[in-house]
Amino acid sequence: MPGVMSEAPVMSEAPAHVAHRAARARRKGRTASFALSFALEVSILAALLAASSAPTPIYPLYQDQWGLSALAVTVVFSAYALALLLALLTTGALSDHLGRRPVLVGALLMAAASMGLLASADSAGSLTIARVLQGAATGAATSAAGAALLDLENPRRPGRSALANSITPVAGMATGVLVSTLLVRFVPAPTVTVYVLLAALLLTQAIATVFTTETAHRRAGALRSLRPRVGVPPPARRTLLAAGAAVGTVWALGGFYSSLGPALVRLAAPEAPQAALGMVFFALSATAALTVWALRRRPPRATAIGGCLCVLPAAALTLSALHGAGLPAVYGGAALAGIAFGAVTQGVLRMLLASLEERDRGATLAAYYILSYLSMSLPAVAAGAATQHYGLGATSHAYAITAALLALAALAALTASRGGAARPEADRFH
């Protein structure tokens, strides 16, 4: 009997021990699955934005081959941004109803198709059509991927998703410009090779997305959500109103450097090598990404205010480039504009996303990107039209002065508003 009694606890504990190990293994499996899904969503955002900026170093080639004017370049650029806007207005909340995965797969396939059209483009018209399709695909995917990142937030690392939503787009744009510039310099037929490589990447991501776990609960109202409207919950609405001028200013600068940056380099430094033309936007997007990372633990409202302050010396440097300072001033102005871009976008996004329910994430991100891309596209088209009549030099002066005035207005709005203050938990980044 003693022997039997001594063995009884072992027999009763064994199943519990096995169950504990099985539960721990399941938790580890879920954690690994979420980590892989998070990495995939980050890569999707990066690839889409890399594809959006890849044409920037190629615009001078198109201008030389097809005789495109500055207005034509800004129209091609803005066709992408306006199509993206329309997609955000109609599909921005679609993933809140259908789920993230089907929206992302469809958008990635559409983006890959747009790369095929870009590779075969032979005129400004075909280039514009391709960019419209690309913009629609990017708009459909941007809010879905951004919301998926929020769904995959790790409670042990609060704020990581908001940081990824801030840093990934600008890092993707920087990568797209850099890779495209290198391919233009070293690879034959760069106007084809760039887009073929991007198409292959986007198709691979679409296949991988099919096998990920859905993070959003399906709910009724998918067709109703396609009606163009912007729905933002009251706390996020107050933040967006207070920070709207700041967002508009930095995205307008991004649009200028992305579309007319190469022409500005050519005007300020005619002897500059071909690679320097497209790389000016890399200077902006790379410093923006570094700024987002460097300021990730700073209070978001103060970060946005600091970004507005950086617009003033950025405008001054850009103007000095047109008065003899040359290439260093152009790149210095672009780098400061990048710091402003990174600080404002990171600060505002963290304030917006501090406390959102799952059902509001897609729509709120859509509203933010609608404001952003509207600010990026319309001023760029206006600048392209003004260049036709008054020249790039006069247009650049007007653009820089307007950006500085908007930055001052944004500073006043952010300083005066109390609704833009971030919640304490939004500042904890690990």
Secondary structure as the mmCIF struct_conf table of DSSP 4:
data_model
#
loop_
_struct_conf.conf_type_id
_struct_conf.id
_struct_conf.beg_label_comp_id
_struct_conf.beg_label_asym_id
_struct_conf.beg_label_seq_id
_struct_conf.end_label_comp_id
_struct_conf.end_label_asym_id
_struct_conf.end_label_seq_id
HELX_RH_AL_P HELX_RH_AL_P1 PRO A 2 SER A 53
TURN_TY1_P TURN_TY1_P1 ALA A 54 PRO A 55
HELX_RH_3T_P HELX_RH_3T_P1 THR A 56 ILE A 58
HELX_RH_AL_P HELX_RH_AL_P2 TYR A 59 TRP A 66
HELX_RH_AL_P HELX_RH_AL_P3 ALA A 70 THR A 91
TURN_TY1_P TURN_TY1_P2 GLY A 92 LEU A 94
HELX_RH_AL_P HELX_RH_AL_P4 SER A 95 LEU A 98
HELX_RH_AL_P HELX_RH_AL_P5 ARG A 100 SER A 120
BEND BEND1 SER A 123 SER A 123
HELX_RH_AL_P HELX_RH_AL_P6 ALA A 124 ASP A 151
TURN_TY1_P TURN_TY1_P3 LEU A 152 LEU A 152
TURN_TY1_P TURN_TY1_P4 PRO A 155 ARG A 156
BEND BEND2 ARG A 157 ARG A 157
TURN_TY1_P TURN_TY1_P5 PRO A 158 GLY A 159
HELX_RH_AL_P HELX_RH_AL_P7 ARG A 160 PHE A 186
BEND BEND3 VAL A 187 ALA A 189
HELX_RH_AL_P HELX_RH_AL_P8 PRO A 190 VAL A 210
TURN_TY1_P TURN_TY1_P6 PHE A 211 PHE A 211
BEND BEND4 THR A 212 THR A 212
HELX_LH_PP_P HELX_LH_PP_P1 THR A 213 GLU A 214
BEND BEND5 ALA A 216 ALA A 216
BEND BEND6 ALA A 220 ALA A 220
HELX_RH_AL_P HELX_RH_AL_P9 ALA A 222 SER A 225
TURN_TY1_P TURN_TY1_P7 LEU A 226 LEU A 226
BEND BEND7 ARG A 227 PRO A 228
HELX_RH_AL_P HELX_RH_AL_P10 PRO A 234 ALA A 268
TURN_TY1_P TURN_TY1_P8 PRO A 270 GLU A 271
HELX_RH_AL_P HELX_RH_AL_P11 GLN A 274 ALA A 294
TURN_TY1_P TURN_TY1_P9 LEU A 295 ARG A 297
BEND BEND8 ARG A 298 ARG A 298
HELX_RH_AL_P HELX_RH_AL_P12 PRO A 300 SER A 320
HELX_RH_PI_P HELX_RH_PI_P1 ALA A 321 ALA A 325
HELX_RH_AL_P HELX_RH_AL_P13 LEU A 327 LEU A 352
TURN_TY1_P TURN_TY1_P10 LEU A 353 SER A 355
HELX_RH_AL_P HELX_RH_AL_P14 GLU A 358 ALA A 416
BEND BEND9 ARG A 418 ARG A 418
TURN_TY1_P TURN_TY1_P11 GLY A 419 GLY A 420
HELX_LH_PP_P HELX_LH_PP_P2 ALA A 421 ARG A 423
HELX_RH_3T_P HELX_RH_3T_P2 PRO A 424 ASP A 427
#
